[in-house]
Amino acid sequence: MSETVRLTASDGHELDAYVSRPTGAPVAGIVVLQEAFGVNRHIRSVADGYAGDGFLAVAPALFDRIERGVELGYESMGLQKGIAMARQSNLADAVTDVAAALQYLRESTGKKCGVIGYCFGGTVAWLAATRLEPGAAVGYYGDESRSLPRRIPGAR
């Protein structure tokens, strides 16, 4: 079963998140972090796949601070807009939004929760691993062209 929920970050920002639930009790929670294309059909299918494996999966809309409801395709126009949005994103804000997703999962499952990210989300997953203490973290093909902040204010 899937639905879209509204999360509230520690700075008061509200963002949408796609939630996919397993059939039974979740084995753990996982935050699925989007590529530069938003929470599109592919990212929702990844979250659904993890739910099929028993995880409570949440895919937060990391571009909601710039534009709500971003769902881009993989064609040239989608790629150009996605890259522009990823470059416009504030990585500290993205980590704050991931923290809200992790909190949602921890409260919902009472179990360990991890993060996995792809492309833009790979970079954010790495930052989450170094700042949010998830149970596990995986970042695929992070965007190394970004300047990563050394420290995010308020992070541990």
C-alpha positions as CSV (number, residue, x, y, z in Angstrom):
1,M,0.0,0.0,0.0
2,S,1.3,3.5,-0.8
3,E,0.3,7.0,-0.1
4,T,1.7,10.5,0.0
5,V,2.2,12.1,3.4
6,R,3.3,15.6,4.5
7,L,6.5,15.7,6.7
8,T,7.6,18.7,8.7
9,A,11.3,19.4,8.9
10,S,12.9,20.8,12.1
11,D,13.0,24.3,10.5
12,G,9.2,24.2,9.9
13,H,9.4,23.4,6.2
14,E,6.7,21.0,5.0
15,L,7.5,18.5,2.3
16,D,5.7,15.7,0.6
17,A,6.9,12.1,0.9
18,Y,5.9,9.0,-1.0
19,V,5.4,6.2,1.5
20,S,5.2,2.5,0.5
21,R,4.3,0.0,3.2
22,P,5.1,-3.7,3.4
23,T,2.4,-6.3,3.7
24,G,3.2,-7.2,7.3
25,A,5.2,-5.5,10.1
26,P,8.2,-3.7,8.7
27,V,11.7,-5.3,9.2
28,A,13.2,-1.8,9.2
29,G,12.7,1.6,7.6
30,I,14.5,3.1,4.6
31,V,14.6,6.6,3.1
32,V,14.8,6.4,-0.7
33,L,16.5,9.6,-2.0
34,Q,15.6,10.8,-5.5
35,E,17.8,11.4,-8.5
36,A,17.7,14.8,-10.1
37,F,14.3,13.9,-11.5
38,G,12.2,14.3,-8.4
39,V,10.0,11.6,-6.8
40,N,9.1,10.2,-10.2
41,R,7.7,6.8,-11.3
42,H,11.1,5.2,-11.1
43,I,11.8,6.4,-7.5
44,R,8.3,5.3,-6.4
45,S,9.0,1.9,-7.9
46,V,12.2,1.6,-6.0
47,A,10.4,2.5,-2.8
48,D,7.7,-0.1,-3.7
49,G,10.4,-2.7,-4.3
50,Y,11.8,-2.1,-0.8
51,A,8.3,-2.4,0.7
52,G,7.9,-5.7,-1.2
53,D,11.1,-6.8,0.7
54,G,9.5,-5.9,4.0
55,F,10.8,-2.3,4.6
56,L,8.7,0.8,5.3
57,A,10.0,3.0,2.5
58,V,9.8,6.8,2.4
59,A,10.9,8.9,-0.6
60,P,10.9,12.6,0.5
61,A,10.4,15.2,-2.2
62,L,13.8,17.0,-1.8
63,F,12.9,19.7,-4.4
64,D,9.8,20.9,-2.6
65,R,11.7,23.8,-1.2
66,I,12.2,25.0,-4.8
67,E,9.1,23.7,-6.5
68,R,6.4,21.3,-5.3
69,G,5.4,18.2,-7.2
70,V,8.6,17.9,-9.4
71,E,8.4,14.7,-11.4
72,L,10.7,14.7,-14.4
73,G,11.3,12.3,-17.2
74,Y,14.7,11.1,-18.4
75,E,14.6,12.9,-21.7
76,S,16.8,16.0,-22.4
77,M,14.4,18.6,-21.1
78,G,13.9,16.6,-17.9
79,L,17.6,16.2,-17.4
80,Q,18.3,19.9,-18.0
81,K,15.7,20.9,-15.5
82,G,16.7,18.3,-13.0
83,I,20.4,19.3,-13.1
84,A,19.4,23.0,-12.6
85,M,17.2,22.1,-9.6
86,A,19.9,20.0,-8.0
87,R,22.4,22.8,-8.4
88,Q,19.8,25.3,-6.9
89,S,19.2,23.0,-3.9
90,N,20.7,23.8,-0.6
91,L,22.3,20.6,0.7
92,A,21.9,21.6,4.3
93,D,18.2,21.9,3.7
94,A,18.1,18.6,1.9
95,V,19.8,16.9,5.0
96,T,17.2,18.6,7.2
97,D,14.4,17.1,5.0
98,V,16.1,13.6,5.2
99,A,16.1,14.0,9.0
100,A,12.4,14.5,8.9
101,A,12.0,11.3,6.9
102,L,14.2,9.3,9.2
103,Q,12.2,10.6,12.2
104,Y,8.9,9.6,10.5
105,L,10.4,6.1,9.9
106,R,11.8,5.7,13.5
107,E,8.5,6.7,15.0
108,S,6.5,4.4,12.6
109,T,8.7,1.4,13.0
110,G,10.6,1.6,16.3
111,K,13.4,-0.1,14.3
112,K,16.7,0.9,12.7
113,C,16.3,3.0,9.6
114,G,18.7,3.7,6.8
115,V,19.1,5.9,3.7
116,I,19.8,5.0,0.1
117,G,20.2,7.6,-2.6
118,Y,20.8,7.8,-6.3
119,C,22.6,10.6,-8.3
120,F,21.7,13.8,-6.4
121,G,20.3,11.6,-3.7
122,G,23.6,9.7,-3.5
123,T,25.3,12.9,-2.4
124,V,22.5,13.6,0.1
125,A,22.8,10.0,1.4
126,W,26.5,10.5,2.0
127,L,25.8,13.7,3.9
128,A,23.1,12.0,5.9
129,A,25.5,9.2,6.8
130,T,28.0,11.7,8.2
131,R,25.5,13.9,10.0
132,L,22.3,12.0,10.9
133,E,23.6,8.7,12.2
134,P,21.2,6.4,10.2
135,G,21.4,2.6,10.8
136,A,22.9,2.2,7.3
137,A,23.6,4.4,4.3
138,V,24.2,3.8,0.6
139,G,24.9,6.5,-2.0
140,Y,25.0,5.6,-5.7
141,Y,26.8,7.8,-8.2
142,G,26.7,10.9,-6.1
143,D,27.1,14.3,-7.9
144,E,30.7,15.0,-7.3
145,S,30.5,18.3,-9.1
146,R,28.8,19.8,-6.1
147,S,30.7,21.6,-3.4
148,L,29.9,19.7,-0.3
149,P,29.6,21.7,2.9
150,R,32.1,20.8,5.6
151,R,29.7,21.3,8.4
152,I,25.9,21.8,8.5
153,P,24.8,24.2,11.2
154,G,22.9,22.3,14.0
155,A,24.2,18.9,12.9
156,R,25.9,16.6,15.4
